[in-house]
Amino acid sequence: MEEINTIGGKELLMNQEKGLLEIKKRLESLENQAHNKTQVSGIVKFVISFMIVFVLMLVVIGLIQFIRTSN
């Protein structure tokens, strides 16, 4: 009877270890996905900021040209 419990216990431990390894792999893949998203969001923020600054520069240049021609 003790042999059956020992064998069943070993199988249970092996199943738990497999489950833990699967959870660990899943966690690593999620961390990689999160890291990739932060890189992409940083690039998107930079592009949006660049476009805003570019448009503002065009508006300021247009205002300066308008004021010069009206004098």
FENHUZI-V749729 format. One record per pair of residues at least 12 apart in sequence whose C-alpha atoms are under 6 Angstrom apart, sorted by sequence separation. I is the first residue (numbers start at 1). J is the second residue. D is the distance in whole Angstrom. If there is no record, write none. Layout:
BEGIN
i,j,d
I,J,D
I,J,D
END
This chain:
BEGIN
none
END
